[in-house]
Amino acid sequence: RGPHGGHGLKRRFGPEYDRAVARHDGDVKAAERELDTLVERHGGLRERPLEPAERERFEARWTAAQERFVDSPREAVVEADQLLAEVAGARGFPDGGQYEEQLGALSVHHPNQVHGYRRIHRVARVRATGDGTRDTGTAGVSGTGDGRAPGTEDMRSAMVEARALFDDLLGHADHEPGRRHAQERRQSVSQDGSRSGHHLPRGFHRHQAKEG
């Protein structure tokens, strides 16, 4: 089962372990070989802390993207996807131009939040290509996963889930007591928007966004 062992990989990757097994159609050994390779390739990466000014600039851009979502959800998710790639690069992960490599490294160090990046990248890719083309490797299937273009609710939930990784990359948990608990609450936002996420404009959860 590789040098790290199945139980060790399960502990390390959490939900990403189950997703890897699903990608390999239930072949546990193949999934564990994939995850072992990711650990060997990216396990030694040391994340660079952000300067306060950097953190503030990234936060301002994310807030602007969320506000833009109300009138232009498609443009907002593209901006959020790009922003996650930039923040990850600033923290020392592979450049965002190498999406698969960056995603793999993030899955090793942020396994509980990385799926938010995968989701919003799929939605943004459909926005850019106009169809549900299939990505390879860990990226999965573009769009909603069933061949249809993402709707406003798909984009909204992708933004909410991506925000969890964004906060984790900004290092809020290391600087503000209680922020981790707030992040966990945000991850469990209900589909009807009954629980509000951090800094989300009112229309973001009230489904007032336009399809434009």
KEBA-496446 format. One record per atom (N, C-alpha, C, O): residue in three letters; z, x, y. Coordinates in steps of 0.2 Angstrom, whole numbers, padded with zeros to 4 digits, always signed. Layout:
<nodes>
ALAZXY ...
</nodes>
This chain:
<nodes>
ARG+0000+0004-0006 ARG+0000+0000+0000 ARG+0000+0004+0006 ARG+0001+0002+0012 GLY-0002+0011+0006 GLY-0002+0015+0012 GLY+0005+0018+0013 GLY+0010+0016+0010 PRO+0005+0023+0017 PRO+0011+0027+0019 PRO+0017+0023+0022 PRO+0022+0025+0021 HIS+0015+0018+0025 HIS+0020+0014+0029 HIS+0023+0008+0025 HIS+0028+0005+0027 GLY+0020+0006+0019 GLY+0023+0001+0015 GLY+0022-0006+0018 GLY+0022-0007+0024 GLY+0021-0011+0013 GLY+0020-0017+0015 GLY+0025-0020+0019 GLY+0024-0023+0024 HIS+0032-0019+0017 HIS+0037-0022+0021 HIS+0038-0019+0028 HIS+0039-0023+0033 GLY+0037-0013+0028 GLY+0037-0009+0035 GLY+0031-0012+0040 GLY+0032-0013+0046 LEU+0025-0013+0037 LEU+0020-0016+0041 LEU+0021-0023+0043 LEU+0020-0024+0049 LYS+0024-0027+0039 LYS+0026-0034+0041 LYS+0031-0034+0047 LYS+0030-0037+0051 ARG+0036-0029+0046 ARG+0041-0029+0052 ARG+0038-0026+0058 ARG+0039-0029+0063 ARG+0033-0022+0057 ARG+0030-0019+0063 ARG+0025-0023+0067 ARG+0026-0024+0073 PHE+0021-0027+0063 PHE+0016-0030+0066 PHE+0017-0038+0066 PHE+0014-0041+0070 GLY+0022-0040+0063 GLY+0024-0047+0064 GLY+0018-0052+0063 GLY+0015-0052+0057 PRO+0017-0056+0068 PRO+0011-0061+0067 PRO+0004-0058+0066 PRO+0000-0061+0063 GLU+0004-0052+0068 GLU-0003-0048+0067 GLU-0004-0046+0060 GLU-0010-0046+0058 TYR+0001-0046+0056 TYR+0001-0044+0049 TYR-0003-0050+0046 TYR-0007-0049+0042 ASP+0000-0056+0047 ASP-0003-0062+0044 ASP-0010-0063+0046 ASP-0014-0065+0042 ARG-0012-0062+0053 ARG-0019-0062+0055 ARG-0023-0057+0051 ARG-0029-0059+0050 ALA-0021-0051+0050 ALA-0025-0046+0046 ALA-0026-0049+0039 ALA-0032-0048+0037 VAL-0021-0052+0036 VAL-0022-0054+0029 VAL-0027-0060+0029 VAL-0032-0060+0025 ALA-0027-0064+0034 ALA-0032-0070+0035 ALA-0039-0067+0036 ALA-0044-0070+0033 ARG-0039-0062+0040 ARG-0046-0059+0042 ARG-0049-0056+0035 ARG-0055-0056+0034 HIS-0045-0054+0031 HIS-0047-0051+0024 HIS-0047-0056+0019 HIS-0047-0055+0013 ASP-0047-0063+0021 ASP-0047-0068+0016 ASP-0042-0068+0010 ASP-0043-0069+0005 GLY-0036-0066+0013 GLY-0030-0065+0008 GLY-0029-0059+0005 GLY-0025-0058+0001 ASP-0034-0054+0006 ASP-0033-0048+0002 ASP-0028-0043+0006 ASP-0029-0040+0011 VAL-0022-0044+0003 VAL-0016-0040+0006 VAL-0017-0033+0007 VAL-0016-0029+0012 LYS-0020-0030+0001 LYS-0021-0022+0001 LYS-0026-0020+0007 LYS-0025-0015+0010 ALA-0031-0024+0007 ALA-0036-0022+0012 ALA-0033-0023+0019 ALA-0035-0019+0024 ALA-0029-0028+0020 ALA-0026-0029+0027 ALA-0021-0024+0028 ALA-0021-0021+0034 GLU-0018-0022+0024 GLU-0013-0016+0025 GLU-0016-0010+0026 GLU-0014-0005+0029 ARG-0022-0008+0023 ARG-0026-0002+0024 ARG-0028-0002+0031 ARG-0028+0003+0035 GLU-0030-0008+0034 GLU-0032-0009+0041 GLU-0027-0007+0045 GLU-0027-0003+0050 LEU-0021-0010+0044 LEU-0015-0009+0049 LEU-0012-0002+0048 LEU-0010+0001+0053 ASP-0013+0001+0042 ASP-0011+0008+0041 ASP-0015+0012+0046 ASP-0013+0017+0049 THR-0021+0011+0046 THR-0026+0015+0050 THR-0024+0014+0057 THR-0025+0019+0061 LEU-0023+0008+0059 LEU-0021+0007+0066 LEU-0015+0011+0068 LEU-0014+0014+0074 VAL-0010+0011+0064 VAL-0004+0015+0065 VAL-0005+0023+0065 VAL-0003+0026+0070 GLU-0009+0025+0061 GLU-0011+0032+0061 GLU-0015+0034+0067 GLU-0014+0040+0070 ARG-0019+0030+0069 ARG-0023+0031+0075 ARG-0019+0030+0082 ARG-0020+0034+0086 HIS-0015+0025+0082 HIS-0012+0024+0089 HIS-0004+0024+0089 HIS-0001+0023+0094 GLY-0001+0025+0083 GLY+0006+0025+0083 GLY+0009+0030+0088 GLY+0015+0029+0090 GLY+0006+0036+0089 GLY+0009+0041+0093 GLY+0008+0040+0100 GLY+0010+0044+0104 LEU+0004+0035+0102 LEU+0003+0034+0109 LEU+0010+0032+0113 LEU+0014+0029+0111 ARG+0010+0036+0119 ARG+0016+0035+0123 ARG+0014+0031+0130 ARG+0010+0034+0133 GLU+0017+0025+0131 GLU+0015+0021+0137 GLU+0017+0024+0143 GLU+0023+0026+0144 ARG+0013+0025+0148 ARG+0015+0027+0155 ARG+0018+0022+0159 ARG+0015+0016+0159 PRO+0024+0023+0162 PRO+0027+0017+0166 PRO+0023+0017+0172 PRO+0020+0021+0175 LEU+0022+0010+0175 LEU+0019+0009+0181 LEU+0023+0010+0187 LEU+0029+0009+0187 GLU+0020+0013+0192 GLU+0024+0013+0198 GLU+0025+0006+0201 GLU+0021+0002+0200 PRO+0030+0005+0205 PRO+0031-0001+0208 PRO+0026-0004+0212 PRO+0024-0010+0211 ALA+0022+0000+0216 ALA+0016-0002+0220 ALA+0011-0005+0215 ALA+0007-0010+0216 GLU+0010-0001+0209 GLU+0005-0003+0205 GLU+0006-0010+0202 GLU+0002-0015+0201 ARG+0013-0011+0200 ARG+0015-0017+0197 ARG+0014-0023+0202 ARG+0012-0028+0200 GLU+0015-0022+0208 GLU+0015-0027+0213 GLU+0007-0029+0214 GLU+0006-0035+0215 ARG+0003-0024+0214 ARG-0004-0026+0215 ARG-0007-0030+0209 ARG-0011-0034+0209 PHE-0005-0028+0203 PHE-0007-0031+0197 PHE-0004-0039+0197 PHE-0008-0043+0195 GLU+0002-0039+0199 GLU+0005-0046+0199 GLU+0001-0050+0204 GLU+0000-0056+0203 ALA+0000-0048+0210 ALA-0004-0051+0215 ALA-0010-0054+0212 ALA-0013-0059+0214 ARG-0014-0049+0209 ARG-0021-0051+0206 ARG-0020-0057+0201 ARG-0024-0061+0201 TRP-0015-0056+0197 TRP-0014-0062+0192 TRP-0012-0068+0195 TRP-0015-0074+0193 THR-0008-0068+0200 THR-0006-0074+0203 THR-0012-0077+0206 THR-0013-0083+0206 ALA-0017-0073+0209 ALA-0023-0076+0212 ALA-0027-0079+0207 ALA-0031-0084+0208 ALA-0028-0076+0201 ALA-0032-0078+0196 ALA-0029-0085+0194 ALA-0033-0090+0192 GLN-0023-0086+0193 GLN-0020-0092+0191 GLN-0021-0098+0196 GLN-0023-0103+0194 GLU-0021-0096+0202 GLU-0022-0101+0208 GLU-0030-0103+0208 GLU-0031-0109+0209 ARG-0034-0098+0206 ARG-0041-0099+0206 ARG-0043-0104+0200 ARG-0048-0108+0200 PHE-0039-0104+0195 PHE-0040-0108+0189 PHE-0041-0115+0190 PHE-0045-0119+0187 VAL-0037-0118+0195 VAL-0037-0125+0197 VAL-0044-0127+0199 VAL-0046-0133+0197 ASP-0048-0123+0202 ASP-0054-0125+0204 ASP-0060-0122+0200 ASP-0065-0124+0200 SER-0059-0116+0198 SER-0064-0112+0194 SER-0061-0109+0188 SER-0060-0103+0188 PRO-0059-0113+0183 PRO-0056-0110+0177 PRO-0060-0105+0173 PRO-0057-0100+0171 ARG-0066-0105+0173 ARG-0070-0100+0170 ARG-0070-0093+0173 ARG-0069-0088+0170 GLU-0070-0093+0180 GLU-0070-0087+0183 GLU-0063-0084+0183 GLU-0062-0078+0182 ALA-0058-0088+0182 ALA-0051-0086+0182 ALA-0050-0083+0175 ALA-0046-0077+0175 VAL-0052-0085+0170 VAL-0051-0082+0163 VAL-0055-0075+0163 VAL-0052-0071+0160 VAL-0061-0075+0166 VAL-0064-0069+0166 VAL-0060-0063+0170 VAL-0060-0058+0168 GLU-0057-0065+0175 GLU-0053-0061+0179 GLU-0047-0059+0175 GLU-0045-0053+0176 ALA-0044-0063+0172 ALA-0038-0062+0168 ALA-0039-0057+0162 ALA-0035-0053+0161 ASP-0045-0058+0159 ASP-0047-0054+0154 ASP-0048-0046+0156 ASP-0045-0042+0153 GLN-0051-0046+0162 GLN-0053-0039+0165 GLN-0046-0036+0167 GLN-0045-0030+0167 LEU-0042-0040+0170 LEU-0035-0038+0172 LEU-0031-0035+0167 LEU-0028-0030+0168 LEU-0031-0038+0161 LEU-0027-0036+0155 LEU-0030-0029+0153 LEU-0026-0025+0151 ALA-0036-0028+0153 ALA-0039-0022+0151 ALA-0037-0017+0156 ALA-0036-0011+0154 GLU-0037-0018+0162 GLU-0035-0013+0167 GLU-0028-0011+0167 GLU-0026-0005+0167 VAL-0024-0016+0166 VAL-0016-0015+0165 VAL-0015-0010+0159 VAL-0011-0005+0159 ALA-0018-0012+0154 ALA-0018-0008+0147 ALA-0020-0001+0149 ALA-0017+0004+0146 GLY-0026+0000+0152 GLY-0028+0007+0153 GLY-0023+0010+0158 GLY-0022+0016+0157 ALA-0020+0007+0163 ALA-0015+0010+0167 ALA-0009+0012+0163 ALA-0006+0017+0165 ARG-0007+0009+0158 ARG-0002+0011+0154 ARG-0003+0016+0149 ARG+0001+0019+0146 GLY-0009+0018+0148 GLY-0011+0024+0144 GLY-0015+0022+0138 GLY-0016+0026+0133 PHE-0016+0015+0137 PHE-0020+0013+0131 PHE-0028+0015+0132 PHE-0030+0017+0138 PRO-0032+0015+0127 PRO-0039+0017+0127 PRO-0042+0012+0133 PRO-0040+0007+0134 ASP-0047+0015+0136 ASP-0051+0012+0141 ASP-0053+0005+0139 ASP-0055+0004+0133 GLY-0053+0000+0144 GLY-0055-0007+0143 GLY-0062-0008+0141 GLY-0064-0013+0138 GLY-0066-0003+0142 GLY-0073-0003+0140 GLY-0074-0002+0132 GLY-0079-0004+0130 GLN-0069+0000+0129 GLN-0068+0000+0122 GLN-0064-0005+0119 GLN-0058-0004+0117 TYR-0066-0011+0120 TYR-0061-0017+0118 TYR-0058-0016+0112 TYR-0052-0017+0111 GLU-0062-0015+0106 GLU-0059-0015+0100 GLU-0054-0010+0099 GLU-0049-0011+0096 GLU-0055-0004+0102 GLU-0050+0002+0102 GLU-0044+0000+0106 GLU-0038+0001+0103 GLN-0045-0003+0111 GLN-0039-0005+0115 GLN-0035-0010+0112 GLN-0029-0010+0112 LEU-0039-0015+0109 LEU-0035-0021+0106 LEU-0031-0018+0100 LEU-0025-0020+0099 GLY-0034-0013+0096 GLY-0031-0010+0090 GLY-0024-0007+0092 GLY-0019-0007+0089 ALA-0025-0003+0098 ALA-0019+0001+0100 ALA-0013-0004+0103 ALA-0008-0003+0101 LEU-0016-0009+0106 LEU-0011-0014+0109 LEU-0007-0018+0103 LEU-0001-0020+0103 SER-0011-0019+0097 SER-0008-0023+0092 SER-0003-0018+0088 SER+0002-0021+0085 VAL-0003-0012+0089 VAL+0002-0007+0086 VAL+0009-0008+0091 VAL+0014-0008+0088 HIS+0008-0008+0097 HIS+0013-0007+0102 HIS+0016-0014+0105 HIS+0021-0014+0107 HIS+0011-0019+0105 HIS+0013-0026+0107 HIS+0011-0031+0102 HIS+0007-0035+0104 PRO+0013-0031+0096 PRO+0010-0035+0091 PRO+0012-0042+0092 PRO+0008-0047+0090 ASN+0018-0044+0095 ASN+0020-0051+0096 ASN+0016-0054+0102 ASN+0016-0060+0103 GLN+0013-0050+0107 GLN+0009-0053+0112 GLN+0002-0052+0112 GLN-0002-0055+0116 VAL-0001-0047+0108 VAL-0008-0045+0109 VAL-0013-0051+0107 VAL-0018-0050+0110 HIS-0011-0056+0104 HIS-0016-0061+0102 HIS-0018-0065+0109 HIS-0023-0068+0109 GLY-0014-0065+0114 GLY-0016-0068+0120 GLY-0022-0064+0123 GLY-0026-0067+0126 TYR-0022-0058+0122 TYR-0028-0054+0125 TYR-0034-0056+0121 TYR-0039-0057+0123 ARG-0033-0056+0114 ARG-0039-0058+0110 ARG-0041-0065+0112 ARG-0047-0066+0112 ARG-0037-0070+0113 ARG-0039-0076+0114 ARG-0043-0077+0121 ARG-0048-0080+0122 ILE-0040-0073+0126 ILE-0043-0074+0133 ILE-0050-0070+0133 ILE-0054-0072+0137 HIS-0050-0065+0129 HIS-0056-0061+0129 HIS-0062-0065+0125 HIS-0068-0065+0127 ARG-0060-0069+0120 ARG-0065-0073+0117 ARG-0068-0078+0122 ARG-0074-0080+0122 VAL-0063-0081+0126 VAL-0065-0087+0130 VAL-0069-0083+0136 VAL-0075-0086+0138 ALA-0067-0078+0138 ALA-0071-0074+0144 ALA-0078-0072+0141 ALA-0083-0072+0145 ARG-0078-0070+0135 ARG-0085-0068+0132 ARG-0090-0074+0132 ARG-0096-0073+0133 VAL-0087-0080+0130 VAL-0092-0086+0130 VAL-0094-0087+0137 VAL-0100-0089+0138 ARG-0089-0086+0142 ARG-0091-0087+0149 ARG-0097-0083+0151 ARG-0102-0085+0154 ALA-0097-0076+0148 ALA-0102-0072+0150 ALA-0108-0072+0146 ALA-0114-0072+0149 THR-0108-0074+0140 THR-0114-0074+0136 THR-0117-0081+0135 THR-0123-0082+0134 GLY-0113-0086+0136 GLY-0115-0093+0136 GLY-0116-0096+0129 GLY-0118-0102+0128 ASP-0113-0092+0124 ASP-0113-0095+0117 ASP-0107-0092+0113 ASP-0103-0088+0116 GLY-0107-0094+0107 GLY-0101-0093+0103 GLY-0103-0087+0098 GLY-0101-0088+0092 THR-0106-0082+0101 THR-0107-0076+0097 THR-0101-0073+0093 THR-0096-0073+0096 ARG-0102-0070+0087 ARG-0097-0068+0083 ARG-0096-0060+0085 ARG-0100-0056+0085 ASP-0089-0059+0086 ASP-0087-0052+0087 ASP-0086-0049+0081 ASP-0084-0052+0076 THR-0085-0042+0080 THR-0083-0039+0074 THR-0076-0036+0074 THR-0073-0036+0080 GLY-0074-0034+0069 GLY-0067-0031+0068 GLY-0062-0036+0070 GLY-0062-0042+0068 THR-0057-0033+0074 THR-0051-0037+0076 THR-0052-0042+0081 THR-0047-0046+0083 ALA-0058-0043+0084 ALA-0059-0047+0090 ALA-0059-0054+0087 ALA-0057-0059+0091 GLY-0062-0055+0081 GLY-0062-0062+0079 GLY-0069-0066+0081 GLY-0074-0063+0083 VAL-0068-0072+0082 VAL-0074-0076+0084 VAL-0073-0078+0091 VAL-0068-0080+0093 SER-0079-0078+0095 SER-0078-0080+0102 SER-0077-0087+0103 SER-0078-0091+0098 GLY-0075-0089+0109 GLY-0074-0096+0111 GLY-0068-0099+0107 GLY-0063-0096+0106 THR-0069-0105+0104 THR-0063-0108+0101 THR-0063-0107+0094 THR-0058-0109+0090 GLY-0068-0103+0091 GLY-0067-0101+0084 GLY-0071-0106+0080 GLY-0072-0105+0074 ASP-0074-0112+0082 ASP-0077-0117+0078 ASP-0084-0118+0081 ASP-0088-0123+0079 GLY-0087-0113+0085 GLY-0093-0113+0088 GLY-0095-0117+0094 GLY-0100-0117+0097 ARG-0089-0121+0096 ARG-0090-0125+0103 ARG-0088-0121+0109 ARG-0083-0116+0108 ALA-0091-0122+0114 ALA-0088-0119+0120 ALA-0081-0121+0122 ALA-0079-0127+0121 PRO-0077-0117+0125 PRO-0070-0118+0127 PRO-0070-0123+0133 PRO-0074-0123+0137 GLY-0066-0128+0132 GLY-0064-0133+0137 GLY-0059-0131+0142 GLY-0056-0125+0141 THR-0057-0135+0147 THR-0052-0133+0151 THR-0045-0132+0148 THR-0042-0127+0150 GLU-0043-0136+0143 GLU-0037-0135+0139 GLU-0037-0128+0135 GLU-0032-0125+0135 ASP-0043-0127+0132 ASP-0043-0120+0129 ASP-0042-0114+0134 ASP-0038-0110+0132 MET-0045-0115+0139 MET-0044-0109+0144 MET-0037-0109+0147 MET-0034-0104+0148 ARG-0034-0115+0148 ARG-0027-0115+0151 ARG-0023-0112+0146 ARG-0018-0108+0148 SER-0023-0114+0140 SER-0018-0111+0135 SER-0020-0104+0134 SER-0015-0100+0132 ALA-0026-0102+0134 ALA-0027-0094+0134 ALA-0024-0090+0139 ALA-0021-0085+0138 MET-0024-0093+0145 MET-0021-0090+0151 MET-0014-0090+0150 MET-0011-0084+0152 VAL-0011-0095+0148 VAL-0003-0095+0147 VAL-0001-0090+0141 VAL+0003-0086+0142 GLU-0005-0089+0136 GLU-0003-0085+0131 GLU-0005-0077+0133 GLU-0001-0073+0131 ALA-0010-0076+0137 ALA-0012-0070+0139 ALA-0006-0067+0144 ALA-0005-0061+0145 ARG-0003-0072+0148 ARG+0002-0070+0153 ARG+0008-0066+0149 ARG+0011-0062+0152 ALA+0009-0068+0143 ALA+0015-0065+0139 ALA+0014-0058+0138 ALA+0018-0053+0139 LEU+0007-0056+0137 LEU+0006-0049+0136 LEU+0006-0045+0143 LEU+0008-0040+0143 PHE+0003-0049+0148 PHE+0003-0046+0154 PHE+0010-0044+0157 PHE+0011-0038+0159 ASP+0015-0049+0156 ASP+0022-0047+0158 ASP+0024-0041+0154 ASP+0028-0037+0156 ASP+0023-0041+0147 ASP+0025-0036+0143 ASP+0023-0029+0145 ASP+0026-0024+0145 LEU+0016-0029+0147 LEU+0013-0023+0149 LEU+0016-0020+0156 LEU+0016-0014+0157 LEU+0017-0025+0160 LEU+0020-0023+0167 LEU+0027-0021+0166 LEU+0030-0018+0171 GLY+0030-0022+0160 GLY+0037-0019+0159 GLY+0043-0022+0162 GLY+0048-0020+0164 HIS+0042-0029+0163 HIS+0047-0033+0167 HIS+0053-0033+0162 HIS+0059-0033+0165 ALA+0053-0033+0156 ALA+0059-0033+0152 ALA+0063-0027+0153 ALA+0069-0027+0151 ASP+0060-0021+0155 ASP+0064-0015+0156 ASP+0067-0015+0162 ASP+0072-0011+0163 HIS+0065-0019+0167 HIS+0068-0019+0174 HIS+0072-0025+0176 HIS+0076-0024+0181 GLU+0071-0031+0173 GLU+0074-0037+0175 GLU+0078-0040+0169 GLU+0074-0043+0165 PRO+0084-0040+0169 PRO+0088-0043+0164 PRO+0086-0051+0163 PRO+0085-0054+0168 GLY+0085-0053+0157 GLY+0084-0060+0156 GLY+0076-0062+0157 GLY+0074-0067+0155 ARG+0072-0057+0158 ARG+0065-0058+0159 ARG+0062-0060+0152 ARG+0057-0064+0151 ARG+0064-0056+0147 ARG+0062-0057+0140 ARG+0063-0064+0138 ARG+0059-0067+0135 HIS+0069-0067+0140 HIS+0070-0074+0138 HIS+0065-0079+0141 HIS+0063-0083+0138 ALA+0064-0077+0147 ALA+0059-0081+0151 ALA+0052-0081+0148 ALA+0049-0086+0147 GLN+0050-0075+0146 GLN+0044-0074+0143 GLN+0043-0078+0136 GLN+0038-0081+0135 GLU+0049-0078+0132 GLU+0049-0082+0126 GLU+0048-0089+0127 GLU+0045-0093+0123 ARG+0051-0092+0133 ARG+0051-0099+0134 ARG+0043-0100+0136 ARG+0041-0106+0134 ARG+0040-0096+0140 ARG+0033-0097+0142 ARG+0029-0097+0136 ARG+0024-0101+0136 GLN+0030-0093+0131 GLN+0026-0093+0125 GLN+0026-0099+0121 GLN+0022-0101+0117 SER+0031-0103+0122 SER+0032-0110+0119 SER+0030-0116+0123 SER+0032-0121+0121 VAL+0027-0114+0128 VAL+0024-0120+0133 VAL+0021-0125+0128 VAL+0016-0123+0124 SER+0023-0131+0129 SER+0020-0137+0125 SER+0013-0138+0128 SER+0011-0136+0134 GLN+0009-0141+0124 GLN+0002-0142+0125 GLN+0001-0147+0131 GLN-0004-0147+0135 ASP+0006-0152+0132 ASP+0005-0156+0137 ASP+0008-0154+0144 ASP+0009-0157+0149 GLY+0010-0147+0144 GLY+0012-0144+0150 GLY+0019-0146+0152 GLY+0021-0146+0158 SER+0023-0149+0148 SER+0030-0151+0150 SER+0035-0146+0151 SER+0040-0147+0155 ARG+0033-0140+0149 ARG+0037-0134+0151 ARG+0033-0129+0155 ARG+0028-0127+0153 SER+0036-0128+0161 SER+0032-0124+0166 SER+0032-0117+0165 SER+0038-0114+0163 GLY+0026-0113+0165 GLY+0026-0106+0165 GLY+0028-0102+0171 GLY+0028-0106+0176 HIS+0029-0096+0171 HIS+0031-0092+0177 HIS+0025-0091+0182 HIS+0020-0090+0180 HIS+0026-0093+0188 HIS+0022-0093+0193 HIS+0015-0097+0192 HIS+0010-0095+0195 LEU+0015-0102+0188 LEU+0009-0106+0187 LEU+0009-0111+0192 LEU+0014-0115+0194 PRO+0003-0112+0196 PRO+0002-0117+0201 PRO+0003-0124+0198 PRO+0001-0124+0192 ARG+0005-0129+0202 ARG+0006-0135+0199 ARG+0000-0138+0195 ARG+0001-0141+0190 GLY-0006-0137+0198 GLY-0012-0140+0194 GLY-0013-0137+0188 GLY-0017-0139+0184 PHE-0011-0130+0187 PHE-0012-0127+0181 PHE-0010-0130+0175 PHE-0013-0130+0170 HIS-0004-0133+0175 HIS-0001-0137+0170 HIS-0002-0145+0170 HIS-0001-0148+0165 ARG-0005-0147+0176 ARG-0006-0154+0176 ARG-0013-0156+0175 ARG-0015-0162+0176 HIS-0017-0151+0172 HIS-0023-0152+0170 HIS-0028-0154+0175 HIS-0032-0159+0174 GLN-0027-0152+0181 GLN-0031-0154+0187 GLN-0037-0149+0188 GLN-0041-0150+0192 ALA-0038-0144+0183 ALA-0043-0139+0184 ALA-0050-0142+0183 ALA-0050-0147+0179 LYS-0055-0140+0186 LYS-0062-0142+0185 LYS-0065-0138+0180 LYS-0063-0132+0179 GLU-0070-0141+0177 GLU-0074-0137+0172 GLU-0079-0132+0176 GLU-0082-0128+0172 GLY-0080-0132+0182 GLY-0085-0128+0186 GLY-0087-0122+0184 GLY-0091-0118+0187 
</nodes>
